Amino acid sequence: MRKALALAALVAGIWMRSGVNGQSREDASLAQLYDQHRWFELRDAIAGRTVAPLYAGAVASAFNQTAAAESLLNRAVRDARTQEEANIAREELAGLYLRLSRSRDMLRIFDDMLAAAPGRADIRNGRDGFEPFRRVPNQTAHVGRRTSFACAVTSNGVTLPARINGKRVDWLFDSGFSNTSLSEGEARALGVSVHRAAVTAGDFSATTQARTGVVDRITISDSELRNVPVVIFPDAHPMWTDLPPGRRGTVGLPVAIALGGISWGKDGTCQLGAEPTGRVAIGESTLAFDGESPPVTRTPFEGRMLDITLDTGAKATRLWQRFAVDFPQVAGRGSKGTTEVEQIGGRRQEEIIAIPELRLRVGGFDAVLARAPILVEREGTRTHYGNVGMDVFSQASHVMLDFRRMSIVLR
């Protein structure tokens, strides 16, 4: 199971708590929601109110209201009382620019953060890893018509036919990867520019060394992206060793976001782009972005709404320890066992509690999981209850991730 690829020096390593000293009880409540990345609850809590630009900007970013997020977060930097507060807002901006593949803008934010906090080695490492992008234009996208094209949809994932610098590949779409990625050998064969600088890439519990690079042109169906940032892993990495050339890559989340969305069906057809009816009100969005995980949605369970992540690169749905803590009566129905987990750093066995049957409603679709595993030693993130994989998506005849309307639909 692949987890979210976070460039550790960029996102996972630089989040700071906003702090609540001296705040009113109401402000402290908003700070707690922000610190715990509870974006749906924070959205609802600030609706119709005038609040600190950091919170409003973070919500706008989570629900892909890019222009508003950029304006509000820049205002939060200007209004900050301390350099630490300013850097918290800058970190939100850096995460936004990473998701949008605006690498040059992200480097500018890194420069400002280091000027404010020269001793932050994590920020310096992140800037050094992305330094070569200072000479590369930001990614651009031309979105073609929303027409169907043949793809491969299996229990292992959704594989998209693409052309990388004019050469045909078949790469997995992985919503759990914060960057498009490929192996070193694939990069050489496709003429991808590889930078010398190394970065540390990781997930919840493992890291590995990788390098960055730029794909001049990616074409999928009749849509095209230019100057696409990529992360390049060693050929010996477990992600690639079982795959032939031409399949040793993943289409990461920023590509799908730039194209507006992606949908696929069991019949092996895919579409790129968003629904033509336009955006929905932010209060109606059922999908949110989070800098520490794949996209997030909510599922009703036993009278509560649970935040869960959506990972098309994961074969199996897994629940985190928080689920067992909050629903002990459900966990008590399970039996102990182990499962193999595939991570950035390799494969490992982890202890689980296997629930005989669990029902989850995802994107309006009722999915049934047999022997749903709870990873008893894996906390996941601070607020999410689990990670939905292809075993749920495969039960639906059609899946739509719409990144303009910020909605997910399964039917």
Phi, psi and omega in degrees: 000123177275135175259178181300130174277111176246127173290105195303325181286348183259299190258299189296332185266356187240005176293134176237150177285144183282338178079148184232009182299132177080002181270156173292165179299322180294315178296322179296324178295318178295320179298321180294316177299320179295312182301326183268006177059037179268074193293323180294317180291321178293321176304312182291326183290331183260358183304127177074010182242158170264116184230175179305138182299335177299313182291316179296321179292321178296321177294316179300320178295316182299327182255023168062031171266079195299310184298316179296318180299315181298316180296314183293320182289324174296323176295321178298324176296314182295323184274354186300140179278336181225163176295329178295315178297321179298320181289332175298314178294322178296325178297322175298317178297318179300318178296321177298314182291327175298314181295328181270001183056037174263072191294322181294321177294322178297320179295323177298320178294319177301318179301315180295322180294320180288328175297326179279330183220076185299338182275359183282095181296327181296318179292319180299318179296319178296317179296318181297322180294328181260001183309320181300337181288350179298335181263003185246134177298154175299154178300142173234158181222136169248114183267121181278196179291151180275075181249157180281147174216158183286135175218177179249120181241112180226180177293344179274345179142188181251116181256125185255132171286131182216165172240124178254113185052037176088357183253136186288134172222166172231102187246145179288136170277120184235102180290350178270001179254125182280358174214148167297139189222156178201171180274164179299316180296321177297319180298317180297315183294332185261000179071035180274132178289123182250130179273153179285328185297140180261150173232159174258120179250142184203172174237210185294334189217006181209152178226164176207159179274141179212176175233165178255165179196182181225130170266123181298319186208128171241128177241126174231122187055233179251025174253149184220139175240145178238150177056056184271119176293140179223158172250133188244120184259155176301149180300331183281358181296139183304337180298332190250341192298333181266004186247146178281164174304146184091350178234007184268059178199162176229139172275113186276176185301319183301329178294313180297323178295315181299330181271357175096343180150176179209142174224155179210159179230162179299339182283002178081031174240144179233160172222147174251152177106172181262166174299139184289353182284356175090188184287157170255165177298146184302329180290345180259357182293141181247011184222140179220152174266149178219133184293345183250009186201173166298174178305153187243141169227182182238145177230136176284136179209117177049049175081005179236161174254122183251135174277126178228153182260159187240109191234098181288349176272358179260129178288323187239144173283136177224147179256149180267171183303329181301327178298315180296324181291316185277340180230065184298330180292329177285313179300328181294343177280350187269175177235149182285149178190195177225160175215154177271131180242129176264127184232176176302320182275000180129192181261148177207159175268136178229148179286143179223163162248119183265117178275127184307318178207137179220136179250129178233137176259111185237122178059034180082006184245135179270109179258148179242127179248124173269133182052056178292125184269137168256121177281107193288339180251011182246113181277344184066224177264185189285344186227342187278152183259345181179179183230118183274130180244194186293340179294334173276311181302325183290343179283340180270149177280339182211138178231134179230122170250109184252110186268000170266315175280347184053061181219154174235135180227127170241139176210000000 
